[in-house]
């Protein structure tokens, strides 16, 4: 069964749902992780944020996502995740639409599965 974030033309993905306590003085946000042989897709609910309100950084294996609703000056969002070095964060792309942040992080070429043919002896 496809999730609401998949189209029938995308490869099947394994979904992992996570909801962690927020860091001190920040709001919690739901994050869904979808993995495939090609990439990692992280979908994060951050109601009220726009493109200008979101900051995403990656340093020393740690992905940090921050955001705030500038219109309400409410408590900011902040989540940190550890990412494996198999992901090519330099090629990551992020979008924001109606308070939903989508972060697509491809795997390094050498981290993708390679099929090895088996021949008769």
C-alpha positions, 0 to 999 in steps of 0.5 A: 500500500502506498503512503499519501506521500508516494505516487504509483510511479515511485519505487516501494519505500519502507516507512518509519514513523518517529515522534520524539520529544522536542528539544528544550524550549522548542515544539515537537514535530512529527517526522516520517522517514521513507527509504529506498535503494536510491534515497531517504525522504524525510517528511516533517510537519511544521505548521505555519512555516514558510521557506524563509522560516526553515533552516536545515544544516548537516554537520558531523553526521547530524542533520538539524532542522529548525523553523518558526512561524514568523507570523505568530512568533510562537515557540520554534521547531527544532529536531536533530537526526543522525544520518549515516555516511551513506547519504550524499547530503551535498545533493540533498533537496528540500521543499516546503508546502503548506507547513510540510517540509520534504527533504530528499537525500540521495544515497552515495553511488557506492552505497546503492545496492549492486546486483552481481550476476551468478553464472554457471560454473 
